[in-house]
Amino acid sequence: MAERGEINESLQLFQAATYLNPQNMCNLKQVGRSLYLLARHKNALDVYEEALAINADDWEIWHNKGLCNMYLKQYEASAECFKKANAIQRHDTTYMQLGKVYTLQEQYRTAIDVYLEALDFSPENPELLTTVGLLYLRLGENFKAFDYLGNSLTHDPRNPKTILAAGSIIQDHSDMDVALVKYRVAAVQTPNSAQLWNNIGMCFFGKQRYVASIACLKRALYLDPFEWIISYNLGLVHLNTGQYASAFHYFSTSINLKPDFPSSYMYLAITLSRLDDFDNACQAYEKAIEMDEDHLFRLNYAITLLNNDDATRSAQHYAEFERLFSKLDDDARNADPEVMEQRNALHETLRDLGHPIEQLASRAPPKAEGSGPTPPPPSLPTGEPRAHEEDEED
């Protein structure tokens, strides 16, 4: 009955069997399992306590007790149960759930340590390898992430979650064609994955194939209309193609879904400035700067102010940009040539207008060719990797 999904009927029969033979461990575990599947986690814990009174060395009871505590958000108790289960008998699934407990608490390094210990026990488990790769990706350690994801693909070359994560790293290194080859394999397995179509769309964006990019992103939006990054990326593409009203719509939607992502406000401000809504553009810039001190925010704000004949405030924000820019390492400074071009053009224009640039900036950049700046579409990301670690049901 349980296998057919008739959990309530199954529970009643197992309870009746337990009443007839209260010392039978199999019946008790099945009662606890049925209660767990019905989301009656506190009742399941009571049953598992009874079972432990009969046999305290059953790893399965400790494991299932840990699951119940995890869903009750009693994470410390859950981790302790999983550790006891592993002390009795090690299993990959227990390591996976223990790592998940630490991940839910955002203790990513501890979670990685758990998974690495599991890999010592089971070095060819593709799910473990993928999970470690995803955690390293979340921590920004892309080389380690790619190493583990590559090992996982060696053992399971068609795992869509692994392909999506590995493809996002390749994509972030601007190798769009190789990433698209990876995504083509994943699309066969998961044709209705919003994250997959989002990343495919941004690959086409990187190749400047904007119509294909918008088509893929709109398919992703259809599949998951509440995923903020899809609306954000659609805003980027429409901003780049000069469709400012559409860009405004998508950036506004992205902000409504995720109001704590500061770059959305910067791109919204650029869009508003292109729509000649200077006052609201300034408010959007101020909001972005209030949330995060990013050199791009200052640079684009300075350009927008200068284009609207407010050279004094533009010079002030340019000085802040130079202060933040000077703190970056050489790789970060040279990551986007367009930022350097706009920096140089802004510097020259402010100097020609008579502002004391040498006092505002630590050092003058090389002379730029051409006339005064225009607001750039600033460095356009390929989108954050959307290969989330799936919630696992046991």
Buried (B, 14 or more C-beta within 10 A) or exposed (E): BBEEEEBEEBBBBBBEBBEEEEEBEEBBBBBBBBBBBBEBBEBBBEBBEBBBEEEEEBBBBBBBBBBBBBEBEBBEBBBBBBBBBBEBEBBBBBBBBBBBBBBBBEBBEBBBEBBBBBBEEBEEBBBBBBBBBBBBBBEEBBEBBBBBBBBBBEBBEEBBBBBBBBBBBBBBEEBBEBBBEBBEBBBEEBEEBBBBBBBBBBBBBBBEBBEBBBBBBBBBBEBBEEBBBBBBBBBBBBBBBEBBEBBBBBBBBBBEBBEEBBBBBBBBBBBBBBBEBBEBBBBBBBBBBEBBBBBBBBBBBBBBBBBBEBBEBBBBBBBBBBBBBEEEEEEEBEEBEEBBBBBBBBBBBBBEBEBEBEEBBEEEBEEBEEEBBEBBBBEBBBBBBBBEBEEEEB
